[in-house]
């Protein structure tokens, strides 16, 4: 290690070389920080997770029949059947699949209408296939949407993976709050259009029922009574003609409960010639009921047809009316599309409303407040979903990081009784961030999918604070002991300390790197592994090159070699 000692001593003896080390370190730090806004390194809560299953949600327009929904679903199934990695498929019409983690957080269990269907897709084991499930979903999504969504206009098809992290409704959720239901529906539609045009966002959907025209069949009780019929007879034949109904029960020794016998007409009989009042009237005229006098009465004589608008579902949150607009990210961080979409929303809504941003740095800092200058009514665009969870998580991790910094600093001040030395150690620890960010950039170059800076990466950086602090602390302690115990000049003591401690510092770094290598390939904890590996490498260089330069320039490291002898003479005189 004599060569390394001479190398450090050479740097400390040259003012230019010391300045060069400080400048290069500063450039490396700020360049690594700029990788984030330059999008060379992308931040996200958690990366994609490869699984053995995913789901396809089919949502045809509200009011669509089960046959229309089935037509779209069969189109999706035909495409998925051609995939060699697909083991089997299961279609659930008019309902969600049996609850899994994705369905639990996305409300699939509440689906009970004819315009929805879910397809459960089971894949070969993830360890035996080369393509992760999230890359398969990314590849299949545009193919399925292009071919199957146009079958029924305004159909939405979403490919849903099992969430890798927190339970959220979607990656990006915009809650549109307001008292005027028609107005918030209008704002929601404009918001959905903006999200659909934003690069990186897919599966955009408005979680609100479409308003459509429908026909109500209202039994006329007075005419029914005069015709010798009963309201129950009329209701039963209507259900039988259009839906089907239970007409009897069967008992079986193998089943504890009665088995219902369900009677339903075939598809051709139930269908109308076209979507018009005349076609419905003709259908009712063909249905006859026998009254108590044995006469046949056409159903059209006792039923009134009325065309009305549908009644959409009304959602509330915190006693406020709202509509959710959701979107998923297509293998990108949700932050960057969110910012692009938010800027576009400000531009679009400023033409009709007074738009104000949420003040402060709270987790609602991306919210937009709209005020109609004509009516004075206020509306709120609140961002939720994985974006809010990410902000909350990064806020909490940032708070934990600041708390760790403060605690380490206070402990060092108590130990050294010097703010300068404590700040020096803390600065060296913070510079390990260079390795964390650069390591993610390098890892992204060698992976087929984007390697994100995630929450686990920040956990790794916080863990590095203690390791980096320990390296600097041992270096300073050893140099001070050489100066005080052996009266070695400061620069030589620093060079000897750096050379002597280089070996154990490197051995510690190798142990951390080898231990973290197993995590680097994990889809969830890969960020933690890369942060520990690359951050440790950066911490070694900072500890052995940058910290010695700071030690040489610090007055707190100065030691009077005559002080020891003065104390000894004073003690001798006191003894005499």
C-alpha positions in Angstrom: 0.0 0.0 0.0 3.1 2.2 -0.1 2.3 3.3 -3.6 -1.2 4.4 -2.7 0.3 6.3 0.3 2.6 8.1 -2.0 -0.3 8.8 -4.4 -2.4 10.4 -1.7 0.6 12.3 -0.4 1.2 13.7 -3.9 -2.4 14.9 -4.1 -2.2 16.6 -0.7 1.1 18.3 -1.6 -0.4 19.9 -4.7 -3.0 22.6 -4.4 -4.0 22.1 -8.0 -4.6 18.4 -7.5 -6.6 19.0 -4.4 -8.7 21.5 -6.2 -9.1 19.1 -9.1 -10.4 16.3 -6.8 -13.0 18.7 -5.2 -14.1 20.0 -8.6 -14.4 16.6 -10.2 -16.4 15.3 -7.2 -18.7 18.3 -7.4 -19.2 17.9 -11.1 -19.9 14.2 -10.7 -22.5 14.9 -8.0 -24.4 17.6 -9.9 -24.2 15.6 -13.1 -25.7 12.6 -11.4 -28.5 14.7 -9.9 -29.2 16.2 -13.4 -29.8 12.6 -14.7 -33.2 12.7 -13.0 -34.7 15.8 -14.7 -33.0 14.8 -17.9 -34.8 11.5 -17.7 -31.6 9.4 -18.1 -32.7 7.8 -14.8 -36.4 7.4 -14.3 -38.0 7.3 -10.8 -41.0 5.1 -10.0 -42.6 3.5 -6.9 -41.9 -0.1 -8.0 -40.9 -1.7 -11.3 -43.0 -4.2 -13.3 -43.4 -7.7 -11.7 -43.3 -10.8 -13.8 -46.2 -13.2 -12.8 -47.8 -16.3 -14.0 -51.2 -14.7 -14.7 -52.8 -11.5 -15.9 -56.4 -10.4 -16.6 -58.2 -8.7 -19.4 -61.1 -6.4 -18.5 -63.6 -5.8 -21.3 -66.0 -2.9 -20.8 -68.5 -2.3 -23.6 -70.7 0.9 -23.4 -73.2 0.9 -20.7 -76.4 -0.7 -21.9 -74.7 -3.1 -24.2 -76.1 -6.6 -24.3 -74.3 -9.7 -23.1 -74.0 -10.8 -26.8 -72.1 -7.7 -27.7 -69.8 -8.1 -24.8 -69.2 -11.7 -25.7 -68.4 -10.7 -29.3 -65.6 -8.4 -28.1 -64.4 -11.0 -25.5 -64.1 -13.8 -28.2 -62.0 -11.4 -30.3 -59.6 -11.0 -27.4 -59.5 -14.8 -26.8 -58.7 -15.5 -30.4 -55.6 -13.4 -30.2 -54.5 -14.8 -26.9 -54.9 -18.4 -28.1 -52.1 -17.8 -30.6 -49.6 -17.1 -27.8 -47.5 -20.2 -27.0 -46.9 -19.1 -23.4 -50.6 -19.0 -22.6 -51.6 -22.2 -20.9 -55.4 -21.6 -20.5 -58.0 -19.0 -20.6 -61.3 -18.5 -18.7 -64.0 -16.1 -19.6 -66.4 -14.6 -17.0 -69.3 -12.8 -18.6 -71.3 -10.1 -16.8 -69.1 -10.4 -13.7 -65.5 -10.2 -12.4 -63.2 -13.2 -11.9 -62.9 -14.8 -8.4 -61.2 -12.2 -6.3 -57.4 -12.0 -6.6 -55.1 -9.2 -5.5 -55.7 -7.1 -8.6 -59.5 -7.5 -8.5 -59.6 -6.7 -4.8 -58.0 -3.3 -5.2 -59.6 -2.4 -8.6 -63.2 -3.3 -7.5 -63.7 -6.2 -9.9 -65.8 -8.0 -7.4 -68.6 -5.4 -7.8 -69.1 -6.0 -11.5 -72.6 -7.3 -12.2 -73.8 -5.9 -15.5 -74.1 -7.3 -19.0 -71.6 -4.8 -20.5 -68.6 -6.2 -18.6 -66.5 -9.3 -18.9 -63.1 -10.5 -17.5 -60.7 -13.0 -19.0 -58.3 -14.8 -16.7 -55.0 -15.6 -18.6 -52.7 -18.3 -17.1 -49.2 -18.4 -18.4 -46.3 -20.9 -18.2 -44.1 -20.6 -15.2 -42.2 -17.3 -15.1 -38.9 -19.2 -14.4 -39.2 -21.2 -17.6 -40.0 -18.4 -20.1 -37.8 -15.7 -21.4 -40.5 -13.0 -21.7 -41.8 -11.4 -18.4 -45.5 -11.1 -18.1 -45.3 -7.3 -18.1 -43.5 -7.2 -21.4 -46.0 -9.6 -22.8 -48.8 -7.3 -21.7 -47.0 -4.4 -23.2 -46.6 -6.2 -26.6 -50.2 -7.6 -26.7 -52.0 -4.4 -25.6 -51.9 -2.4 -28.9 -52.7 -5.5 -31.0 -55.8 -6.4 -28.9 -57.0 -2.8 -28.7 -56.6 -2.2 -32.4 -58.5 -5.3 -33.5 -61.2 -5.7 -30.8 -62.2 -2.3 -29.5 -63.7 -1.1 -32.9 -66.1 -4.0 -32.9 -68.4 -2.1 -30.5 -67.7 1.6 -30.5 -66.6 3.2 -27.2 -65.4 -0.2 -25.9 -62.5 -0.1 -23.4 -60.2 -3.1 -23.0 -57.7 -3.1 -20.2 -54.9 -5.6 -19.6 -54.3 -5.8 -15.9 -51.3 -7.3 -14.2 -51.0 -8.3 -10.6 -49.8 -5.2 -8.7 -46.1 -5.4 -7.6 -46.7 -3.0 -4.7 -49.3 -0.9 -2.9 -53.0 -1.5 -3.4 -54.1 1.3 -5.8 -57.0 1.6 -8.2 -54.6 2.4 -11.1 -51.2 3.9 -11.8 -52.7 7.3 -12.5 -56.1 8.3 -11.0 -57.7 11.7 -11.4 -60.6 12.4 -9.1 -63.0 15.0 -10.5 -65.0 16.5 -7.6 -67.9 18.9 -7.8 -71.6 19.3 -7.0 -72.9 19.7 -10.6 -73.0 16.1 -11.9 -73.3 17.1 -15.6 -70.4 19.5 -15.3 -68.0 17.0 -13.6 -68.9 14.4 -16.2 -68.0 16.9 -18.9 -64.7 17.7 -17.1 -64.0 14.0 -16.7 -64.4 13.4 -20.4 -62.0 16.2 -21.3 -59.5 14.9 -18.7 -59.7 11.4 -20.2 -59.1 12.8 -23.7 -56.0 14.6 -22.4 -54.7 11.4 -20.7 -55.3 9.4 -23.8 -53.2 11.8 -25.8 -50.3 11.8 -23.3 -47.4 9.6 -24.3 -46.8 6.7 -21.9 -50.4 6.3 -20.6 -52.6 3.5 -21.7 -55.9 1.9 -20.7 -57.6 5.3 -20.1 -61.1 5.0 -18.8 -63.8 7.1 -17.1 -65.3 5.2 -14.2 -68.9 6.4 -14.8 -71.9 5.0 -16.6 -72.6 6.2 -20.1 -75.9 8.1 -20.4 -78.0 6.5 -23.1 -81.6 6.4 -24.3 -83.6 3.3 -23.2 -87.2 2.1 -23.3 -89.2 1.6 -20.1 -92.1 -0.9 -20.1 -94.7 0.4 -17.6 -97.6 -2.0 -16.8 -100.9 0.0 -16.9 -102.7 -1.3 -13.8 -106.1 0.0 -14.8 -106.0 -1.7 -18.2 -104.6 -4.8 -16.7 -107.6 -5.0 -14.2 -110.1 -4.3 -17.0 -108.6 -7.0 -19.1 -108.9 -9.7 -16.4 -105.2 -10.1 -16.0 -102.9 -9.6 -13.0 -99.8 -7.4 -12.7 -97.8 -10.6 -11.8 -98.8 -12.2 -15.1 -97.6 -9.2 -17.0 -94.3 -8.9 -15.1 -93.6 -12.6 -15.6 -94.1 -12.7 -19.3 -91.9 -9.6 -19.7 -89.1 -11.2 -17.8 -89.5 -14.4 -19.7 -89.5 -12.7 -23.1 -86.4 -10.6 -22.5 -84.4 -12.1 -19.6 -85.7 -15.5 -18.6 -86.9 -16.7 -15.2 -87.1 -19.6 -12.8 -90.3 -21.6 -13.5 -89.8 -24.6 -11.2 -87.4 -26.4 -8.9 -85.9 -29.9 -9.0 -84.9 -31.9 -5.9 -81.8 -34.1 -5.9 -80.4 -36.4 -3.2 -76.9 -35.2 -4.1 -77.7 -31.6 -3.6 -79.0 -30.2 -0.2 -80.9 -27.3 -1.8 -83.5 -27.2 -4.6 -82.1 -26.9 -8.1 -83.8 -24.0 -10.0 -85.1 -24.7 -13.5 -84.5 -21.6 -15.6 -86.5 -21.0 -18.7 -85.1 -18.5 -21.3 -86.0 -17.9 -24.9 -83.3 -18.4 -27.6 -81.3 -15.5 -28.9 -83.2 -15.0 -32.2 -86.6 -14.9 -30.3 -85.4 -12.3 -27.8 -83.7 -10.0 -30.3 -85.5 -7.0 -31.8 -85.4 -6.3 -35.5 -83.8 -2.9 -34.7 -83.4 -0.4 -31.9 -86.7 1.5 -32.2 -90.0 1.9 -30.4 -91.8 0.3 -33.4 -89.8 -2.9 -33.2 -90.4 -3.1 -29.4 -94.2 -2.5 -30.0 -94.2 -5.3 -32.6 -92.5 -7.6 -30.1 -95.0 -6.9 -27.4 -97.9 -7.4 -29.8 -96.6 -10.9 -30.5 -96.8 -11.8 -26.8 -100.3 -12.8 -25.6 -101.7 -13.6 -22.2 -104.9 -15.6 -21.4 -107.2 -13.8 -19.0 -109.7 -15.3 -16.6 -112.4 -15.5 -19.3 -110.1 -17.5 -21.6 -109.5 -14.7 -24.0 -106.0 -13.8 -25.4 -104.9 -10.3 -24.6 -101.8 -8.8 -26.5 -99.2 -7.5 -24.1 -99.0 -4.2 -26.0 -102.5 -3.4 -24.9 -101.6 -3.3 -21.2 -98.0 -2.0 -21.3 -97.0 1.6 -22.0 -93.6 2.2 -23.7 -91.7 5.3 -22.6 -88.3 6.4 -23.9 -86.1 7.9 -21.1 -82.4 8.6 -20.3 -80.6 6.1 -18.2 -79.8 6.9 -14.6 -76.0 6.7 -14.1 -74.3 5.6 -10.9 -73.3 8.5 -8.6 -70.0 8.1 -6.7 -69.0 9.9 -3.5 -65.8 10.3 -1.6 -65.5 12.3 1.7 -69.1 13.4 1.2 -68.2 15.0 -2.2 -69.5 13.9 -5.6 -66.8 12.6 -7.8 -65.9 10.7 -10.9 -62.6 8.7 -11.3 -60.6 8.9 -14.5 -57.9 6.2 -14.5 -54.9 5.3 -16.7 -52.1 2.8 -16.6 -48.4 3.5 -17.4 -46.9 1.7 -20.3 -43.5 0.7 -18.7 -42.7 4.3 -17.8 -42.7 6.2 -14.6 -46.1 7.8 -13.8 -44.4 11.1 -12.8 -43.4 12.3 -16.2 -46.7 11.6 -18.0 -48.5 13.1 -15.1 -46.6 16.4 -15.4 -47.2 16.5 -19.1 -50.9 15.8 -18.7 -51.2 18.3 -15.9 -49.7 21.1 -18.0 -52.0 20.3 -20.9 -55.0 20.3 -18.5 -54.0 23.8 -17.2 -53.9 25.0 -20.8 -57.2 23.5 -21.8 -59.3 24.3 -18.7 -57.9 27.8 -18.5 -60.1 28.7 -21.5 -63.3 28.1 -19.5 -62.3 28.2 -15.8 -60.1 30.1 -13.4 -57.4 27.5 -12.7 -55.3 27.6 -9.5 -52.7 25.2 -8.3 -52.6 23.6 -4.8 -50.1 25.6 -2.8 -47.2 24.1 -0.7 -45.3 20.9 -1.0 -48.0 18.6 0.3 -49.0 15.2 -1.2 -51.8 17.2 -3.0 -49.4 19.6 -4.6 -50.4 18.4 -8.1 -54.1 19.2 -7.6 -55.9 21.7 -9.7 -58.8 23.9 -8.6 -61.3 25.0 -11.2 -63.7 27.9 -10.7 -66.4 28.7 -13.2 -66.4 32.5 -13.6 -70.0 32.5 -14.8 -71.7 30.4 -12.1 -69.0 30.7 -9.3 -69.1 26.9 -8.8 -65.8 25.2 -7.9 -64.4 21.9 -9.1 -61.3 19.9 -8.0 -59.0 17.7 -10.0 -57.2 15.6 -7.4 -54.4 13.1 -8.3 -54.5 9.8 -6.6 -53.5 6.2 -7.3 -49.9 5.0 -7.4 -48.8 8.6 -7.9 -50.0 9.7 -4.5 -48.6 6.5 -2.9 -45.3 7.3 -4.5 -45.3 10.8 -3.2 -46.2 9.6 0.3 -43.6 6.9 0.2 -40.8 9.2 -1.1 -41.8 11.8 1.4 -41.6 9.3 4.2 -38.3 8.0 3.0 -37.0 11.5 2.6 -38.0 12.3 6.1 -36.3 9.1 7.3 -33.2 10.1 5.3 -33.1 13.6 6.9 -33.6 12.1 10.3 -30.7 9.7 9.7 -28.5 12.7 8.6 -29.4 14.7 11.7 -28.9 11.8 14.1 -25.5 10.8 12.6 -24.4 14.5 12.7 -25.4 14.9 16.4 -23.6 11.7 17.3 -20.5 12.8 15.5 -20.5 16.2 17.1 -20.7 14.6 20.5 -17.9 12.3 19.6 -15.5 14.7 17.9 -16.7 17.9 19.6 -16.2 19.5 16.2 -18.9 20.6 13.7 -16.3 20.7 10.9 -15.3 17.1 11.2 -18.9 16.0 11.6 -20.0 17.9 8.5 -17.0 16.4 6.6 -18.1 12.9 7.4 -21.7 13.6 6.6 -20.8 15.2 3.2 -18.8 12.2 2.3 -21.7 9.9 3.1 -24.1 12.0 1.1 -21.9 11.8 -2.0 -22.5 8.0 -2.2 -25.7 9.2 -4.1 -23.4 9.6 -7.1 -22.9 5.9 -7.3 -26.6 5.2 -6.6 -27.9 7.3 -9.6 -25.0 6.4 -12.0 -25.5 2.7 -11.0 -29.1 2.8 -12.1 -28.1 4.5 -15.4 -25.6 1.7 -16.1 -28.0 -1.0 -15.1 -30.6 0.5 -17.5 -28.1 0.0 -20.3 -27.9 -3.7 -19.7 -31.6 -4.6 -19.2 -34.3 -5.1 -21.8 -36.8 -3.1 -19.8 -36.4 0.3 -18.1 -34.5 0.0 -14.8 -36.2 2.5 -12.5 -35.0 4.3 -9.4 -37.5 2.9 -7.0 -38.4 3.2 -3.3 -36.2 0.2 -2.6 -33.3 2.2 -4.2 -33.8 4.9 -1.6 -33.8 2.3 1.2 -30.4 1.2 -0.1 -29.1 4.8 -0.1 -30.2 5.3 3.5 -28.5 2.1 4.5 -25.3 3.4 2.7 -25.2 6.4 5.0 -24.0 4.3 7.9 -21.4 2.4 5.8 -20.0 5.6 4.3 -19.9 7.3 7.6 -18.0 4.4 9.2 -15.3 4.6 6.5 -14.7 8.3 7.0 -14.8 8.0 10.7 -12.1 5.3 10.8 -9.9 7.3 8.5 -10.1 10.4 10.6 -9.6 8.5 13.9 -6.5 6.7 12.5 -5.0 9.9 11.1 -5.5 11.7 14.5 -4.0 8.9 16.4 -0.9 9.0 14.2 -0.6 12.8 14.7 -1.1 12.7 18.4 0.6 9.4 19.3 3.6 9.5 16.9 3.9 13.2 16.1 3.6 12.5 12.4 2.9 15.6 10.2 -0.7 16.0 9.2 -0.4 15.3 5.5 1.8 12.2 6.0 -0.6 10.9 8.7 -3.5 11.4 6.4 -1.7 9.5 3.6 -0.7 6.7 5.9 -4.2 6.4 7.3 -5.7 6.3 3.8 -3.3 3.6 2.7 -3.7 1.6 5.9 -7.5 1.7 5.9 -7.8 1.2 2.2 -7.6 -2.6 2.5 -10.3 -3.1 5.2 -12.5 -0.5 3.4 -12.2 -2.4 0.1 -12.8 -5.8 1.8 -15.9 -4.4 3.4 -17.0 -3.1 0.0 -16.4 -6.4 -1.7 -18.5 -8.2 1.0 -21.4 -5.7 0.5 -21.2 -6.0 -3.3 -21.2 -9.8 -3.3 -24.0 -9.9 -0.7 -26.1 -7.4 -2.8 -25.5 -9.2 -6.1 -28.3 -11.6 -5.4 -30.7 -8.8 -5.0 -29.7 -7.0 -8.3 -31.7 -9.4 -10.5 -34.9 -9.4 -8.4 -37.7 -7.4 -10.1 -38.8 -5.7 -6.8 -35.6 -5.4 -4.8 -33.3 -4.9 -7.8 -33.1 -1.2 -7.0 -31.9 -2.0 -3.5 -29.2 -4.3 -4.8 -27.9 -1.9 -7.4 -28.0 1.0 -4.9 -25.9 -0.9 -2.4 -23.4 -2.1 -5.1 -22.9 1.2 -7.0 -23.2 3.3 -3.9 -20.6 1.3 -2.1 -18.1 1.7 -5.0 -18.7 5.5 -4.9 -18.3 5.5 -1.1 -14.9 3.8 -1.4 -13.6 6.5 -3.8 -15.1 9.3 -1.7 -13.6 7.9 1.5 -10.1 7.3 0.1 -9.7 10.5 -2.1 -12.2 13.2 -1.3 -12.2 12.9 2.5 -8.4 13.1 2.7 -8.5 16.4 0.8 -11.1 17.8 3.2 -9.1 16.5 6.2 -6.0 18.3 4.9 -7.9 21.6 4.4 -9.7 21.3 7.8 -8.3 23.3 10.8 -10.0 20.8 13.1 -7.4 18.2 12.0 -4.5 20.5 13.1 -2.5 19.2 16.0 0.3 21.0 17.9 3.2 18.5 18.3 4.7 20.5 21.1 1.4 20.3 23.1 2.2 16.8 24.3 5.6 17.8 25.7 4.2 20.9 27.3 1.6 18.8 29.2 4.3 16.4 30.3 6.5 19.2 31.6 3.5 20.7 33.4 2.7 17.4 35.0 6.4 17.0 36.2 6.4 20.5 37.8 3.1 19.7 39.6 4.6 16.5 40.9 7.7 18.3 42.2 
